[in-house]
Amino acid sequence: MQQIYPLEIHEESSDYPTRQDFFVSKAGDEKGFGLFTRRLFQKGEQMARFTGEVLNEIKLHTLQISPSKHLYDPHFVGYLLHSCDPNVELNMKTLTMRALKDIAPGEALTMDYASTEDVLYRQFACACKARKCRQWITGRLETINREGRDYLNSLSSRCTLVFAHEHA
């Protein structure tokens, strides 16, 4: 089986991601590049182990291991998309990914970035369209920056205008 990571990982019981199970789409859309599944994963199933380079800084495609350590993985989990209603969960102690719900082949894999990150590489407007979407995504310890406050204020202004127009 061909692994996704560029260097073969030789271990007796390799649960690392393979191209038979996953692919990274670099076509991009409003949500960015993403990680997708090629097969069905059932709720609760451990999907893969992951790896990367441990850094002392936050970069694009890093995931927080501890307050001062970040795992740089530009091949696999670094491509998980954000969702306020995610379909995967990462365990940063065991470096494993688990399905939070049944995931169909071809489906984008999503996580809630605030579940692992105290501070994000950069805050952003959310495009997940989940029922309980937070609209602006931050790390779990950050406050919304000025750009986020302006964005959220513009959303509430638009909602007020639409509501007023519909009830005029």
VEXDREN-2710 file (C-alpha; in Angstrom, 1 decimal):
% VEXDREN-2710
k/r/px/py/pz
1/MET/0.0/0.0/0.0
2/GLN/1.3/3.4/-0.9
3/GLN/1.5/5.8/2.1
4/ILE/0.5/9.4/1.8
5/TYR/3.7/10.5/3.7
6/PRO/6.6/10.9/1.3
7/LEU/9.0/8.7/3.3
8/GLU/7.9/5.2/4.0
9/ILE/7.3/4.6/7.7
10/HIS/8.4/1.1/8.6
11/GLU/6.6/-0.3/11.6
12/GLU/5.1/-3.7/12.3
13/SER/1.6/-2.4/12.6
14/SER/1.4/0.7/10.4
15/ASP/-1.8/2.6/10.8
16/TYR/-0.5/5.5/8.8
17/PRO/-2.7/6.9/6.0
18/THR/-2.5/5.3/2.6
19/ARG/-3.6/6.6/-0.8
20/GLN/-6.2/3.7/-0.9
21/ASP/-8.0/5.3/2.0
22/PHE/-7.4/9.1/1.6
23/PHE/-6.5/11.8/-0.8
24/VAL/-5.6/15.5/-0.6
25/SER/-7.4/17.7/-3.1
26/LYS/-5.4/20.7/-4.1
27/ALA/-8.1/22.0/-6.4
28/GLY/-9.3/24.3/-3.6
29/ASP/-12.6/26.1/-3.1
30/GLU/-13.9/28.7/-0.7
31/LYS/-12.8/26.4/2.2
32/GLY/-9.3/25.8/0.8
33/PHE/-7.4/22.6/-0.1
34/GLY/-8.7/19.6/1.8
35/LEU/-8.3/16.0/2.9
36/PHE/-10.9/13.5/1.6
37/THR/-11.7/9.8/2.2
38/ARG/-11.8/7.2/-0.5
39/ARG/-13.8/4.7/1.6
40/LEU/-16.5/4.5/4.3
41/PHE/-15.4/5.1/7.9
42/GLN/-17.8/4.3/10.7
43/LYS/-18.5/6.4/13.7
44/GLY/-15.9/5.7/16.5
45/GLU/-13.4/4.1/14.1
46/GLN/-9.7/5.0/14.4
47/MET/-9.0/6.2/10.9
48/ALA/-5.2/6.7/10.9
49/ARG/-2.1/7.6/12.8
50/PHE/-0.3/10.8/11.7
51/THR/3.2/12.2/12.1
52/GLY/5.2/15.3/11.3
53/GLU/8.0/17.6/12.3
54/VAL/7.8/19.1/15.9
55/LEU/8.3/22.8/15.8
56/ASN/8.4/25.6/18.4
57/GLU/6.3/27.9/16.3
58/ILE/2.8/28.0/14.8
59/LYS/2.8/27.7/11.0
60/LEU/0.2/26.9/8.3
61/HIS/-0.5/23.2/8.6
62/THR/0.6/22.8/12.2
63/LEU/-1.4/21.3/15.0
64/GLN/-0.7/22.1/18.7
65/ILE/0.8/19.3/20.7
66/SER/1.5/21.4/23.9
67/PRO/1.5/25.2/24.6
68/SER/5.0/25.5/23.0
69/LYS/5.1/22.6/20.6
70/HIS/3.4/22.2/17.2
71/LEU/3.3/19.3/14.8
72/TYR/4.0/20.3/11.2
73/ASP/2.2/17.9/8.8
74/PRO/1.9/19.3/5.3
75/HIS/1.0/15.9/3.9
76/PHE/-2.1/14.7/5.8
77/VAL/-3.8/16.2/8.9
78/GLY/-2.4/19.6/8.0
79/TYR/-5.1/19.5/5.3
80/LEU/-8.1/18.9/7.5
81/LEU/-10.7/21.5/6.9
82/HIS/-12.5/23.3/9.7
83/SER/-16.1/22.7/10.6
84/CYS/-18.1/23.8/13.7
85/ASP/-19.7/20.4/13.3
86/PRO/-16.7/18.2/12.5
87/ASN/-16.6/14.6/11.4
88/VAL/-13.2/13.7/12.8
89/GLU/-11.4/14.2/16.1
90/LEU/-7.6/14.3/16.7
91/ASN/-5.9/12.9/19.7
92/MET/-2.7/14.9/20.0
93/LYS/-1.2/12.6/22.7
94/THR/-1.5/9.4/20.6
95/LEU/-1.4/11.2/17.2
96/THR/-4.5/9.4/16.0
97/MET/-7.6/10.5/14.1
98/ARG/-11.1/9.0/14.9
99/ALA/-14.4/9.3/13.1
100/LEU/-17.0/11.3/15.0
101/LYS/-19.8/10.1/12.7
102/ASP/-20.1/7.8/9.7
103/ILE/-18.1/9.3/6.8
104/ALA/-18.9/8.4/3.2
105/PRO/-16.3/7.9/0.4
106/GLY/-15.4/11.2/-1.2
107/GLU/-16.4/13.3/1.9
108/ALA/-14.2/16.1/3.1
109/LEU/-12.6/15.4/6.5
110/THR/-13.2/18.2/9.0
111/MET/-12.2/19.1/12.5
112/ASP/-12.9/22.0/14.8
113/TYR/-9.6/23.9/14.9
114/ALA/-10.4/25.2/18.4
115/SER/-10.2/21.6/19.6
116/THR/-6.4/21.5/19.3
117/GLU/-5.3/25.1/18.9
118/ASP/-5.0/27.8/21.7
119/VAL/-4.1/30.4/19.0
120/LEU/-4.5/30.0/15.3
121/TYR/-2.0/30.8/12.6
122/ARG/-4.6/33.2/11.4
123/GLN/-8.3/33.8/12.3
124/PHE/-10.8/33.5/9.5
125/ALA/-14.5/33.7/8.4
126/CYS/-16.1/30.2/8.6
127/ALA/-17.5/28.6/5.5
128/CYS/-18.7/25.4/7.1
129/LYS/-22.5/26.2/7.0
130/ALA/-23.1/24.1/10.1
131/ARG/-26.4/24.8/12.0
132/LYS/-24.5/26.1/15.0
133/CYS/-21.6/27.8/13.0
134/ARG/-19.6/30.3/15.0
135/GLN/-19.1/32.4/11.8
136/TRP/-15.5/33.5/12.8
137/ILE/-12.9/31.0/13.9
138/THR/-10.3/31.5/16.5
139/GLY/-8.2/29.3/18.7
140/ARG/-9.7/28.4/22.0
141/LEU/-7.8/31.0/24.0
142/GLU/-7.9/33.9/21.6
143/THR/-10.3/36.8/21.4
144/ILE/-11.8/37.8/18.1
145/ASN/-9.5/40.2/16.3
146/ARG/-10.6/43.5/14.7
147/GLU/-11.1/41.9/11.3
148/GLY/-13.4/39.3/13.0
149/ARG/-15.4/41.9/14.9
150/ASP/-15.9/43.9/11.6
151/TYR/-16.9/40.7/9.8
152/LEU/-19.4/39.7/12.5
153/ASN/-20.8/43.2/12.7
154/SER/-21.3/43.2/8.9
155/LEU/-23.2/39.9/9.2
156/SER/-25.5/41.2/11.8
157/SER/-26.1/44.4/9.7
158/ARG/-27.0/42.2/6.7
159/CYS/-29.3/40.1/8.8
160/THR/-31.1/43.2/10.1
161/LEU/-31.5/44.6/6.6
162/VAL/-32.9/41.2/5.3
163/PHE/-35.3/40.9/8.3
164/ALA/-36.5/44.5/7.8
165/HIS/-36.9/44.0/4.0
166/GLU/-38.9/40.8/4.5
167/HIS/-41.2/42.3/7.0
168/ALA/-41.8/45.7/5.3
END
